[in-house]
Amino acid sequence: IFFTMAMEKQYSIRDTHTRSITAVGYNPLRREIVLGFEDGVVKSWEAESGKLLQTFYEHKGWVTDFLFWTDAKVMLSSANDAQIVVWSSGSVADTINMAVPIYCMAINPRRHQLVCGVNGGVRVYALDKDKDSGHYIKNRVLHFSKEHKDIVRCILCHESRVYSAGYDQRLVIYDSSYSRNNSLAPVLNNIIHDAGIACMVLAKHNENNIWLLTGSFDKTL
């Protein structure tokens, strides 16, 4: 279902696919809505009209996340098939084997890094906008933070902080300001829900306060 900024229902796309939707994204450059499904299929729709544009079969497993990389003007998709696919101009620009399933992604703009949620923690990779290495992402792991005990389903970057949450009910906050290495220094690691955390967002409350909102299978916010 697509809503306008005034929260008025614009239109509804029904019967998107034969399998369940597992990821939703938006490409602002192409003004397209992208959906990922549990069988690995990715489809794109024109945002204004809701017209189906393309169908892709690049992933072989559950599509987990989409991320638009502003600097490179490309869209990333991740899946539990351990592949990150890079999309540009409506086609595949790159495919990177990450060796492990990726469940969520965020860009740390201060470090020019991709931060990924995996089973048991958070992995950090170097971004390569000009593809000097041959890929948009260098798949050598720069750092692996093992603060979680289960799948990390949500990850956010804001200024010098990185936030991760997952099915182990934990919220972990890291400091990434130390520039001499690629580590993430945990500053908080707490169980905050009675069940797995499924979603997380940062919301600017006012000029001085930012809220971190988490939603869980325990039905609490």
JOZI-V252198 format. One line per field, one symbol per residue. phi: phi as a letter, one per 40 degrees, with the letter a starting at -180 (. if undefined). Layout:
BEGIN
phi->???
END
This chain:
BEGIN
phi->.bbcccgcccabbbfcacbccbababbccbfbcbbbbccgcbbbbcccbgccbabbbccbadcbabacccccfbbbbbaccgbbbbbafgacbabbccgbdbbaaabcccbfbbbbcbcgibbbbccbdcfcchbcbcccccabcbccbaccbbabbafcbbbbaaccgcbbbbbbccccabcbccbaabcbbcadcbaaacbccacbbbcbbbbbccgbb
END
